[in-house]
Amino acid sequence: MAAKIKRGDKVVVIAGRDKGRTGEVLRVHPDEGRAVVDGVNQVKRHQRQTRDREAGIITKSAPIDLSNLAIIDPKDGKPTRVGFKILEDGRKVRFAKRSGELIDG
């Protein structure tokens, strides 16, 4: 199946502890069906000291399930579903089903 959410997309969380929060997708793990979103699903981890970083408790973004994310419509900024269409020049692009606006392209 084609990827509806890609790295760099602006998304909003539609379910779970961080419902309503927005952020940019940093990484997508399509085989696991999860994505890491900047500033969403923050967890605290104990970090061992290494040569590069100091020991302590750090806060980082954990992966969140793709079903709990929705792309933000480029036209009005509200959550939307994603569809695919093939343009006249043969490119396959994503579009927002809410407004019909192209997401990438």
C-alpha distance (Angstrom), angle and dihedral (degrees) to the residues before:
residue distance angle dihedral
M1 . . .
A2 3.78 . .
A3 3.79 119.0 .
K4 3.79 112.0 -100.9
I5 3.81 93.6 -178.0
K6 3.80 120.1 45.8
R7 3.80 137.5 177.1
G8 3.81 111.3 -74.9
D9 3.82 96.4 27.7
K10 3.79 119.7 133.8
V11 3.80 107.8 -124.3
V12 3.80 139.2 176.8
V13 3.81 125.4 -145.5
I14 3.81 109.4 -119.8
A15 3.82 99.7 -178.3
G16 3.77 140.1 25.7
R17 3.78 137.4 31.8
D18 3.83 94.5 -32.7
K19 3.82 96.8 44.7
G20 3.81 111.4 160.4
R21 3.81 96.5 20.2
T22 3.79 119.0 124.3
G23 3.77 133.3 -153.4
E24 3.77 147.3 142.2
V25 3.80 122.0 -83.5
L26 3.81 109.7 -112.9
R27 3.82 99.9 178.5
V28 3.80 136.8 2.2
H29 3.81 124.4 -152.3
P30 3.84 101.8 -164.9
D31 3.81 94.7 178.0
E32 3.82 89.8 57.7
G33 3.82 95.3 36.2
R34 3.79 92.0 -125.6
A35 3.80 138.7 116.5
V36 3.79 136.8 -163.9
V37 3.81 112.2 -128.6
D38 3.80 122.5 -166.9
G39 3.82 111.0 -107.0
V40 3.82 95.4 0.8
N41 3.83 128.3 109.2
Q42 3.81 93.0 12.0
V43 3.81 115.5 -166.8
K44 3.79 132.1 -177.1
R45 3.79 118.3 -126.5
H46 3.78 131.1 -174.6
Q47 3.79 108.4 -123.7
R48 3.78 124.8 -154.5
Q49 3.77 116.2 -138.2
T50 3.80 116.0 -100.5
R51 3.76 134.1 172.9
D52 3.82 89.9 -92.2
R53 3.82 103.5 41.2
E54 3.76 139.5 30.7
A55 3.79 125.0 -114.0
G56 3.78 121.2 -103.2
I57 3.78 144.2 88.2
I58 3.80 113.0 -48.7
T59 3.79 129.9 -171.2
K60 3.79 118.1 -136.9
S61 3.79 139.7 163.3
A62 3.80 115.2 -97.7
P63 3.83 124.4 -155.2
I64 3.80 117.4 -86.0
D65 3.79 126.5 -158.6
L66 3.82 115.7 -95.2
S67 3.81 90.6 -130.8
N68 3.82 88.7 66.1
L69 3.82 93.1 56.2
A70 3.80 131.9 78.6
I71 3.80 127.3 -173.7
I72 3.79 116.1 -115.7
D73 3.81 112.7 -115.8
P74 3.83 108.6 -115.0
K75 3.82 90.7 -142.2
D76 3.82 104.2 52.1
G77 3.83 105.8 5.4
K78 3.81 96.3 -118.5
P79 3.83 127.1 125.3
T80 3.78 114.8 -84.5
R81 3.76 141.1 176.0
V82 3.79 120.2 -114.4
G83 3.79 129.1 -122.1
F84 3.79 133.6 179.5
K85 3.79 130.0 -129.2
I86 3.77 134.4 173.8
L87 3.81 115.1 -128.3
E88 3.81 125.6 -141.8
D89 3.81 91.0 -98.4
G90 3.83 90.4 57.6
R91 3.83 98.7 -104.7
K92 3.80 118.6 138.3
V93 3.82 109.4 -137.8
R94 3.80 136.9 176.4
F95 3.80 120.9 -118.9
A96 3.80 134.7 -172.3
K97 3.80 110.4 -108.3
R98 3.83 90.4 -153.3
S99 3.81 96.6 62.2
G100 3.81 105.8 5.0
E101 3.82 89.8 -120.3
L102 3.83 117.4 147.6
I103 3.82 113.2 -110.8
D104 3.79 98.7 -164.2
G105 3.69 117.8 22.3
